[in-house]
Amino acid sequence: MRKNIVAGNWKMNKTFQEGIEFAKELKDVLANEKPNCDVVICSPFIHLASLATILEVTEIGVGAENCADKVSGAYTGEVSAAMVASTGAKYVILGHSERRAYYGETAEILKEKVKLALANDLTPIFCIGEVLEEREAEKQNEVVYNQLADSLFELSDEDFSKIVLAYEPVWAIGTGKTASSAQAQEMHAYIRSVIAKKFGNEIADNTSILYGGSCNPSNAKELFSNPDVDGGLIGGASLKVNDFKGVIEGFN
Ligand code: PEP
């Protein structure tokens, strides 16, 4: 059966020291109250090795927010999937709308990143979602279908089954404007139907599809109660331990 997952995305926040402090605090908090879902922290590259060491004995996973689309070589400033894996991280967010919009990440580039992440035993948390104009034009299904098809449809069944998806309507990210519970369920059910058609019912049933976009302690429970919403990718509310804990408690 698919897993329920709450994954934090720190984005470009937290100094090294702040990140370490957060991990230690979260470790203590979750040792006292066992979560009813998998918990992952995705951080900037600089934190990864230390977070992985601090959280090694816990069930809290660590992930990167990106990785390179090349194996190695003269790509100044880039960090490869192998480097991410060598820190002890197990996940990597790929295709976040901020990477697509601000850093020109195309479907082709993301296809390469997914391949390299999988080759290095990282679980991609692959983000898809429409912008406001697309939602207003009722094109959200078409947009999401194309994002899936263009980057993931060439994967084998075995490789696709290692992917976690995150539906993140771009208009809901960091805006305080959450998709309604019904909108989230409708899209997640659609995504699962697309996967079923392409990869079969069993893989579709086993794929975790997270919701992302202004998810916080006060709306997490309702969002997560939908049958096709298997958790959340959490930006703003992953920056404070109490808020993140509140989101995790959406599964209580
Ligand atoms: C995100 O960046 O993935 C995200 C969901 O952000 P926020 O929770 O702040 O909307």
Residues whose N, C-alpha, C, O or C-beta is under 5 A from the ligand:
A	BS01	PEP	N9 A172 I173 G174 T175 G212 G213 S214 C215 L233 I234 G235 G236 A237
